Amino acid sequence: MSHVDDGTLHTYLDGELAPAEARGVDAHVAQCPACRERLEEERALITRAGELLALAAPPDRELPPFRAGDVRPPTRLWWRVRLPLAWAATIVLALGIGTYLGRGVEQGRRAETPADTAPARLRALEAPIRPEQAQRESRVAARGTARKPAAAPVAAQGFVRLDGERDGLKGSPIGVDTARALLGGDPLAVPGAPIRAVYRARELGYSAVVIVEQVLDSNTVIEVVNRRRSPMALDQVVVTAAPAARADSVSAPERAVPSRARVADSLAAAPAERAAARLSRRFANLEIQISGPVSSDSLRKLLELVQPLKP
Amino acid sequence: MPQDLAEVYRTTYRALVRFLYRKVWDAERAEDLAQEAFVRAVVHKPDNARGWLFIVAANMARDEARRAARERRHLTLLTAEPQESRSATDEALDVESDRARVRAALDELSPRDREVLLLWDAGLSYEEIAAQTGLARGAIGTTLSRARRRLVQAYEAGKPGEHVARG
């Protein structure tokens, strides 16, 4: 073995050399008087440097109590957190209003009673986490109101939409790769049906929502909604889901939700009234739901067909 | 989290003050900065609180030094540096002059060598020092050997020097 360099000697003396290398140094020093002498010199140097630094040490005082809590009032922390939240709320509101108005133009008025605006199951799922969210939103909304009074009535409307409508907010079209990244896996779709578009959406209680729009025939477009639950809602899901339903179950749609009537989609130029049923099914960590202007039996069959979109 | 941080506080506070003191050369100020670093840790909840604290402390000390340098430019003509006042007793003078000599010797080191040496002296491992300074772990030993040698040489060279007028 060649002589040991200074860096290695210091690493060795500091006890930071890997055991194997340290044994190598031991072996070399044992049969090399020159390195043995240098080892002692470096040891003395380290001791001396330590002594000098000790001369320049601050006076040794009692450990003061941890006063971190009272140095800065928590209000300042809140301010830091809430400002970005206010911005986020503003953006969410803008999107919400846009989607809301956009739908109104696109689809005409819908006949909806409060009772059937959201399927009962979804309500049950969201109910336990909603109070906290509602609180947070109302705080943010209140802040927005304070900063921009004109936005207040719209703000209320925007949140009504978020909470009351199960659709959440449909965002801009995305690619399948983006959808994959959002969901942490392949999005699910009905095999064989052409995909018209993939959208990103936002919905309370879900960390990611991706909507795959598929064309069944010239008049019929279905939406396959892929929802990835947010970790926050996970325990709520376990509690509220049917006990028989395992998260990885891929069998038949266990928890078909009551369908609800919907006024016809004017764009599809369909007959006056058509049932738009919604059903859902778990697929690994995703919750899959299909909606569209076809019978609930058809939707149920389609739901059984869904497969991951392979790259 | 507060529990963890309380433990880090117990084990790291003094090391942090020691580290900061060699940068700001004012015990009170070093303690204030250390407290401030912990306050920020409470807010940010970093994963590796210990390493994070030293990074924050180094940044605060650098800002502090800049500000002090600015202020010194204005004050030089008005007041004398505390280290240059010679009104204390001989014993206090010796302690003070030793400290001033070590300080002067530390100033002779390159910023990187000084940083590594101070971090080691504050109790950080090679691993932590490497993470903090961006140096390779394998370079820490070499850096430390150079820093220690220069510190001792600069101190010995400055012994009869201009900082003290003994006897």
Chai-1 contact restraints between the chains, C-beta under 6 A:
chainA,res_idxA,chainB,res_idxB,connection_type,confidence,min_distance_angstrom,max_distance_angstrom,comment,restraint_id
A,D6,B,S145,contact,1.0,0.0,6.0,A-B,restraint_1
A,G7,B,G141,contact,1.0,0.0,6.0,A-B,restraint_2
A,G7,B,T142,contact,1.0,0.0,6.0,A-B,restraint_3
A,G7,B,S145,contact,1.0,0.0,6.0,A-B,restraint_4
A,H10,B,G141,contact,1.0,0.0,6.0,A-B,restraint_5
A,H10,B,L144,contact,1.0,0.0,6.0,A-B,restraint_6
A,H10,B,S145,contact,1.0,0.0,6.0,A-B,restraint_7
A,T11,B,G141,contact,1.0,0.0,6.0,A-B,restraint_8
A,E16,B,Y126,contact,1.0,0.0,6.0,A-B,restraint_9
A,L45,B,R148,contact,1.0,0.0,6.0,A-B,restraint_10
A,R48,B,V152,contact,1.0,0.0,6.0,A-B,restraint_11
A,A49,B,R148,contact,1.0,0.0,6.0,A-B,restraint_12
A,A49,B,L151,contact,1.0,0.0,6.0,A-B,restraint_13
A,A49,B,V152,contact,1.0,0.0,6.0,A-B,restraint_14
A,L52,B,V102,contact,1.0,0.0,6.0,A-B,restraint_15
A,L52,B,Y155,contact,1.0,0.0,6.0,A-B,restraint_16
A,L53,B,D121,contact,1.0,0.0,6.0,A-B,restraint_17
A,L55,B,D98,contact,1.0,0.0,6.0,A-B,restraint_18
A,L55,B,R99,contact,1.0,0.0,6.0,A-B,restraint_19
A,L55,B,V102,contact,1.0,0.0,6.0,A-B,restraint_20
A,A56,B,R99,contact,1.0,0.0,6.0,A-B,restraint_21
A,A56,B,V102,contact,1.0,0.0,6.0,A-B,restraint_22
A,A56,B,R103,contact,1.0,0.0,6.0,A-B,restraint_23
A,A57,B,R18,contact,1.0,0.0,6.0,A-B,restraint_24
A,P58,B,V17,contact,1.0,0.0,6.0,A-B,restraint_25
A,P58,B,Y21,contact,1.0,0.0,6.0,A-B,restraint_26
A,P58,B,A27,contact,1.0,0.0,6.0,A-B,restraint_27
A,P58,B,A30,contact,1.0,0.0,6.0,A-B,restraint_28
A,P59,B,A27,contact,1.0,0.0,6.0,A-B,restraint_29
A,L63,B,Y13,contact,1.0,0.0,6.0,A-B,restraint_30
A,F66,B,Y9,contact,1.0,0.0,6.0,A-B,restraint_31
A,A68,B,F38,contact,1.0,0.0,6.0,A-B,restraint_32
A,A68,B,V39,contact,1.0,0.0,6.0,A-B,restraint_33
A,A68,B,V42,contact,1.0,0.0,6.0,A-B,restraint_34
A,V71,B,V39,contact,1.0,0.0,6.0,A-B,restraint_35
A,R72,B,V39,contact,1.0,0.0,6.0,A-B,restraint_36
A,L77,B,V43,contact,1.0,0.0,6.0,A-B,restraint_37
